[in-house]
Amino acid sequence: MRNKRKDGTVYDAEVHVAPVLDNAGEITFYVGIERDITQFKELQRAKTEFISLASHNLKTPLSSVRWYTEMLLAGDAGALTSEQKEYSEEVLKASKRMAKLIERLLNISRIEMGTFVMDVAPTNVCAMVRDIIGEVESRLREKGMSVEARIMEEPCVIESDVTMVSNAVSNIVSNAIKYSPPESTLVVEVFVLSAGDRYQGQSFPDTRIVVVVQDSGPGIEPEEQHLVFNRFFRGKKQAATNVEGTGLGLYLTKEIVNHLGADVWFVSDSTGSTFCLAFPTKVKSV
Amino acid sequence: MQQKVLIVEDDAAQRKALVTHFTKAGFTAEGVPSGEAGLERIRTEKQDIVLLDLRLPGMSGIDVLETLRAQGIALPKIVILTNDDSMNAVSRTVDTGITDYLVKTDTSIHDVVQFVRDRLRE
């Protein structure tokens, strides 16, 4: 909330209000604690700006690393031995990974700074999810995985930012593949959830297009579940695997859905995790 | 006859990579490090295609495009090759009438050459 100092200047405040009960359990009064978070918000803004600047500056040398490595691999500087080729391919892979990481940091800072301009247009979520499944086909093949797609036939069109919606869906699909065991099946569903209807513990006052991605990975420990959407969070089980992760994918997903007025939630146990995204039919930027 | 590619890129390493690769691919490639130098080369010599970075010291890529338009100089084929994929940069570029936009970190150097080949064939 915003508050005013005695001198009339306005400041941002964080307020916690809690009821105080008597012996009979009746509320007798409320206690409110207010904290001036002006400095905290300024620090956040400076940090976000720094990430944006640093990310842009990291992209320049990274393009050089990628292009020169591609030139080496193409034999522009002479034929490579198989060992040189193998090492160069590792450099190329690492540079692409880093580019993705930088892009994520940039997207996060754009959203946090409020400079991510939404481009709202009709978006067929069903077709988009089918495309995303097509894009990850080679990753699925590498792990011997298959997809059981339960996507409604008729178009499910929402008015939203296609890039952001696609990023959110890609993030949860990518995570599911990453942590699923080889030879397992990923279930991907898209359906309409009517106002008031309940799905996986959630219901909404308006109609939603829901995208569900269910994996059979190790699941998230109950005591860690409240941390899942935190920046840089990686579960104990996930960190113990050899799978590389930055802990930014789900944080970015959460930021995106907040921006679109959508919702993300999950259920998870030792048999796997189910992540759900519920998009309103018309974007409600918050 | 070899086709001429002008590369306007301030980063020396990237400029060198592009000039080298385009030359090997059979083009006549020239690299310049600033928007001002790019504008001068477009004014004085016919270019078949220009690869233009957006973030340049002094005159930006957008400034180059706007100056060319303001001075009534016929635009050669132009491909934006940048790492700035912000909505602001894309929309400002589209406003100048240029729609060929490649993001460096998303594009292999082979794809840059192929893209230019395809554009020159049109």
HADDOCK unambig.tbl for C-alpha pairs under 7 A between the chains (distance, minus, plus):
assign (segid A and resid 59 and name CA) (segid B and resid 83 and name CA) 6.75 0.50 0.50
assign (segid A and resid 59 and name CA) (segid B and resid 105 and name CA) 6.89 0.50 0.50
assign (segid A and resid 63 and name CA) (segid B and resid 104 and name CA) 6.12 0.50 0.50
assign (segid A and resid 63 and name CA) (segid B and resid 105 and name CA) 5.34 0.50 0.50
assign (segid A and resid 64 and name CA) (segid B and resid 13 and name CA) 6.32 0.50 0.50
assign (segid A and resid 64 and name CA) (segid B and resid 14 and name CA) 5.47 0.50 0.50
assign (segid A and resid 67 and name CA) (segid B and resid 17 and name CA) 6.95 0.50 0.50
assign (segid A and resid 67 and name CA) (segid B and resid 108 and name CA) 6.45 0.50 0.50
assign (segid A and resid 67 and name CA) (segid B and resid 109 and name CA) 5.48 0.50 0.50
assign (segid A and resid 68 and name CA) (segid B and resid 17 and name CA) 6.58 0.50 0.50
assign (segid A and resid 99 and name CA) (segid B and resid 105 and name CA) 6.34 0.50 0.50
assign (segid A and resid 117 and name CA) (segid B and resid 87 and name CA) 6.43 0.50 0.50
